[in-house]
Amino acid sequence: MTESVHLDVLLVEDNPGDARLVEHHLNSPAVAHFVDDVTISHVESLAPVDEQSGAAYDVVLLDLGLPESTGLTTLDRATEMIDEVPIIVLTGMEDREMAIEAINRGAQDYLPKADLDGDRLVRALRYAVVRSRQQRAIQRQTDQMDFFNSILQHDILNGMNVIRARGELLEETLDSEEREYASTIVQWSDDLIELTEKVRSVLETVTEEDGRDHEHREIQAVLDNAADRARSVSDDCTVTIEPQAVTVVADELLDDVFGNLFLNAVEHGGNDVTIDVTTTVADGTVTVCLADDGEGIPSSDARRIFERGEKGSESGGTGFGLYFVDTMVRSYGGDVWVEDSDHGGAAFYVELPHATL
């Protein structure tokens, strides 16, 4: 059973003829295809709007030519008075530049009066309400992520640094038998600090309008450092990197991107895993392939493993690693995917923009 849709519309129009025309269109049979009922409240200026709460309405139809103001100034005054209510501009002029500017200033739509009919008007009303609700939901999510990012930075991260410092102090003062416990505190503190920094990076990537600042990174140095991290975890793993002098567009977190991929291969491929790394350049992109001889990944999981919280059945991690990889690579304008490896395991492909001078 579909939910009934009722719209409370505020019409701000000083011309009685135009007001009657709008009311006529909203009472036409075409309206029933999009909404169940429309209630129209009509005022001739912004003064009554300023005296009452705009929250009582779902959408505002605003004429730009009112007694107290004309043009985009009217829209600016209306947006100051009406908070979180979508505004559709009505005008007697066909002006594309003004239409674009009205949208930039916060209007949901711009409708010339000469083109109005019941179908077009009610479509605009319904879609404006839906878009406005979606925008508010996105803004709430962004505000929440900003809040969580602040908590990570000022509370969790600072607290973990204090714990780590105390653990180091205990390492220096305790006897050999108890020092092992202090070393565990320091190690876990390092792991949690690193994870916190990565989570902060993801939050910044998805909430900042302009994204993170990108730079040119030498891919060979990044791969060599990531391979060293993998070897430090498993002395028996074999990593072969085909040399390739090429630069990509990324940032300092590219080291963690490939670090996660190498460690993922070691974790799932076993201590004696073999990892072959090749790099190709074509059509403005650089593609790095990490192919291992581990157990591989079922084709049904090839896309799902990059989703938030996903992890293998044998994994003791958080499921954040590959989600981090996917988020950061996409923020660089690249792509990441996994296929079957010629060695019998998994082959992770990371595609990045080629940095040219």
C-alpha positions in Angstrom: 0.0 0.0 0.0 1.5 3.3 -1.1 1.7 6.2 1.4 -0.6 9.1 0.7 1.1 12.4 -0.3 -0.2 15.7 0.9 1.4 19.1 0.1 1.0 22.3 2.0 2.0 25.0 -0.5 2.6 28.7 0.3 2.1 30.9 -2.7 3.7 34.4 -2.5 2.2 36.3 -5.4 1.0 39.9 -5.6 -0.8 39.6 -8.9 -4.4 38.3 -8.3 -4.7 37.0 -11.9 -1.4 35.0 -11.6 -2.4 33.7 -8.2 -5.7 32.4 -9.5 -3.9 30.8 -12.5 -1.6 28.9 -10.1 -4.4 27.8 -7.9 -6.3 26.6 -11.0 -3.3 24.5 -12.1 -3.0 23.0 -8.7 -6.6 22.0 -8.7 -6.5 20.3 -12.1 -7.0 16.5 -12.5 -3.3 16.1 -13.5 -2.3 16.8 -9.9 -3.8 13.5 -8.7 -1.2 11.6 -10.6 1.6 12.9 -8.3 0.0 13.9 -5.0 -3.3 13.0 -3.2 -4.1 16.5 -2.0 -2.8 20.1 -2.2 -3.5 22.8 0.3 -2.7 26.3 -0.9 -2.1 29.4 1.3 -1.8 32.7 -0.6 -0.1 35.9 0.5 0.7 39.0 -1.5 4.1 39.9 0.0 6.9 38.5 2.2 5.7 40.5 5.2 3.2 37.8 6.4 5.9 35.1 5.8 8.3 36.9 8.1 5.7 37.0 10.8 5.0 33.2 10.9 7.0 30.0 10.8 7.8 28.6 7.4 7.9 25.1 8.9 4.2 24.8 8.4 4.7 24.5 4.7 6.2 21.8 2.5 7.2 24.1 -0.4 7.0 27.8 -1.3 6.1 29.2 -4.7 7.7 32.6 -4.9 7.1 35.4 -7.4 10.2 37.5 -7.8 8.3 40.7 -8.5 6.8 41.8 -5.1 5.9 45.2 -3.7 8.9 45.4 -1.4 11.5 43.9 -3.7 12.1 42.5 -7.2 14.4 40.0 -8.9 16.9 37.8 -7.0 16.8 40.2 -4.0 13.3 38.8 -3.3 14.7 35.2 -3.3 17.5 36.3 -0.9 15.0 37.8 1.5 12.8 34.7 1.3 15.6 32.3 2.0 16.6 34.3 5.1 13.0 34.1 6.4 12.2 30.5 5.5 14.5 27.9 6.9 14.7 24.3 5.4 11.6 24.8 3.2 12.2 24.4 -0.6 11.5 27.4 -2.7 10.4 27.4 -6.3 10.7 30.7 -8.2 7.9 31.9 -10.4 8.6 34.6 -12.9 7.2 36.3 -15.9 10.6 36.5 -17.6 12.4 33.9 -19.7 16.0 34.5 -18.4 18.3 31.5 -18.4 21.1 33.2 -16.6 18.8 34.4 -13.9 17.4 30.9 -13.6 20.9 29.5 -13.0 21.7 32.2 -10.5 18.5 31.5 -8.6 19.4 27.8 -8.3 22.9 28.8 -7.1 21.3 31.0 -4.4 19.2 28.2 -3.0 16.0 27.9 -5.2 15.0 24.3 -6.0 13.5 25.3 -9.4 12.7 28.2 -11.7 9.4 28.2 -13.6 8.4 30.8 -16.2 4.7 31.6 -15.6 4.0 31.4 -19.4 4.9 27.7 -19.5 2.9 26.6 -16.4 0.4 23.8 -16.5 -0.9 21.5 -13.8 1.4 18.6 -14.7 4.6 20.7 -14.8 3.8 22.6 -11.7 2.9 19.7 -9.5 6.0 17.7 -10.8 8.2 20.6 -9.7 6.5 20.8 -6.3 6.9 17.1 -5.6 10.5 16.8 -6.9 11.5 20.0 -4.9 10.2 18.5 -1.7 12.0 15.2 -2.3 15.3 16.9 -3.3 15.1 19.2 -0.3 14.6 16.3 2.1 17.5 14.4 0.5 19.8 17.5 0.8 18.9 17.9 4.5 19.5 14.2 5.1 23.0 14.4 3.5 23.8 17.5 5.5 22.8 15.8 8.7 25.1 12.9 7.8 27.9 15.2 7.0 27.5 17.1 10.3 27.5 13.8 12.2 30.7 12.6 10.5 32.3 16.0 11.2 31.3 15.5 14.9 32.7 11.9 14.9 35.9 13.1 13.3 36.3 15.7 16.0 35.9 13.0 18.7 38.5 10.9 17.0 40.9 13.8 16.9 40.4 15.4 20.3 39.3 12.5 22.5 40.3 9.1 21.2 43.5 10.0 19.5 44.8 12.1 22.3 43.8 9.5 24.9 45.6 6.7 22.9 48.8 8.9 22.7 48.7 9.3 26.5 48.2 5.5 27.0 51.1 4.8 24.6 53.4 7.3 26.5 52.7 5.6 29.8 53.3 2.2 28.2 56.7 3.3 27.0 57.5 4.6 30.5 56.5 1.2 32.0 58.8 -0.5 29.5 61.7 1.4 30.8 61.0 0.8 34.5 59.6 -2.7 34.8 61.6 -5.9 35.1 62.0 -8.3 32.1 59.0 -10.5 32.9 56.5 -7.6 33.3 58.0 -5.5 30.5 56.3 -7.8 28.0 52.9 -6.6 29.2 54.0 -2.9 28.8 55.3 -3.7 25.3 51.8 -5.1 24.4 50.2 -1.9 25.5 52.6 0.1 23.3 52.0 -2.2 20.3 48.2 -2.1 20.6 48.3 1.7 21.1 50.3 2.1 17.9 47.8 -0.1 16.0 44.8 1.8 17.4 46.4 5.2 16.7 47.1 4.1 13.1 43.5 2.9 12.6 42.2 6.1 14.1 44.2 8.2 11.7 42.9 6.1 8.7 39.3 6.5 9.9 39.9 10.3 10.1 41.3 10.3 6.6 38.2 8.5 5.3 35.9 10.9 7.1 37.7 13.9 5.6 37.7 12.4 2.2 33.9 11.9 2.1 32.9 15.1 3.9 35.3 17.8 2.5 33.8 19.4 -0.6 37.1 19.9 -2.3 38.6 16.6 -1.1 42.1 16.1 0.1 45.0 17.8 -1.5 46.7 15.5 -4.0 50.3 15.5 -5.0 52.7 13.5 -7.3 54.0 10.2 -5.8 56.7 7.9 -7.2 54.9 4.5 -7.3 58.1 2.5 -7.1 59.1 4.0 -3.7 55.5 3.5 -2.4 55.6 -0.2 -3.5 59.0 -0.8 -2.0 57.9 0.6 1.4 54.7 -1.5 1.4 56.7 -4.6 0.5 59.0 -4.0 3.4 56.1 -3.8 5.8 54.8 -7.1 4.5 58.2 -8.8 4.9 58.3 -7.5 8.5 55.1 -9.4 9.3 56.2 -12.6 7.5 59.8 -13.6 7.0 58.8 -16.3 4.6 56.7 -14.3 2.2 58.3 -13.6 -1.2 57.7 -10.2 -2.9 58.8 -9.5 -6.4 58.3 -6.0 -7.8 58.9 -5.3 -11.5 60.7 -1.9 -11.6 58.7 0.9 -13.2 59.7 4.6 -12.9 56.3 6.3 -13.0 54.5 9.0 -11.0 50.8 9.0 -10.0 48.4 11.5 -8.5 47.7 10.7 -4.9 48.8 11.8 -1.4 50.7 10.4 1.6 48.1 7.9 2.4 48.9 6.0 -0.8 51.5 4.2 1.3 48.7 2.9 3.6 46.7 1.9 0.6 49.3 -0.5 -0.7 50.4 -1.4 2.8 46.9 -2.8 3.4 46.9 -4.7 0.1 50.2 -6.3 0.9 49.2 -7.2 4.4 45.9 -8.6 3.1 47.8 -10.9 0.8 50.1 -12.1 3.7 47.1 -12.6 6.1 45.0 -14.6 3.6 47.8 -16.2 1.6 49.8 -17.7 4.5 53.4 -17.0 5.7 55.0 -18.4 2.6 52.8 -16.5 0.1 54.4 -15.2 -3.1 53.4 -11.8 -4.3 54.3 -10.5 -7.8 53.8 -6.8 -8.5 53.6 -5.4 -12.0 52.9 -1.8 -13.2 51.6 -0.7 -16.6 50.9 2.7 -18.0 48.3 3.4 -20.7 45.9 6.1 -21.7 46.7 8.5 -18.8 46.4 5.8 -16.1 48.8 3.7 -14.1 47.6 0.2 -13.2 49.4 -1.7 -10.4 48.7 -5.5 -10.1 49.4 -7.4 -6.9 49.1 -11.1 -7.7 49.5 -13.8 -5.1 49.4 -17.6 -4.9 47.1 -17.8 -1.9 43.7 -19.2 -1.6 42.1 -16.6 -3.8 38.7 -14.9 -3.5 35.4 -16.3 -4.8 34.0 -14.3 -7.7 30.8 -13.7 -5.8 32.8 -11.8 -3.2 35.0 -9.8 -5.7 33.0 -6.5 -5.2 31.6 -7.1 -1.7 35.0 -7.3 0.0 35.5 -3.6 -0.6 32.3 -2.7 1.3 32.4 -1.2 4.8 32.8 -3.8 7.5 33.3 -6.8 5.2 36.1 -9.3 6.0 37.0 -12.9 5.4 35.8 -15.6 7.6 39.3 -16.3 8.9 40.1 -12.6 9.4 40.5 -11.2 12.9 40.5 -7.6 11.7 37.8 -4.9 11.6 36.9 -5.2 7.9 38.1 -1.6 7.5 41.3 -2.2 5.5 39.9 -2.9 2.0 37.1 -0.3 2.5 39.8 2.2 3.3 41.7 1.1 0.1 38.6 1.6 -2.0 37.6 4.9 -0.5 41.1 6.5 -0.9 41.7 5.1 -4.4 38.4 6.6 -5.6 39.2 9.9 -4.0 42.3 10.0 -6.2 40.1 9.5 -9.3 41.1 5.9 -9.6 39.6 2.4 -9.2 40.4 -0.9 -7.5 39.2 -4.4 -8.2 40.1 -8.0 -7.7 40.4 -10.9 -10.1 41.8 -14.4 -10.2 45.6 -14.6 -10.2 47.5 -16.6 -12.7 49.3 -18.0 -9.7 46.1 -19.5 -8.3 45.3 -16.8 -5.8 44.0 -13.3 -6.0 45.1 -10.4 -8.1 44.3 -6.9 -6.9 44.4 -4.1 -9.5 44.8 -0.5 -8.5 44.3 2.1 -11.2 45.5 5.6 -10.6 45.8 8.8 -12.6 49.2 9.2 -14.3 50.9 12.3 -13.1 52.5 14.1 -16.1 54.7 17.2 -15.9 
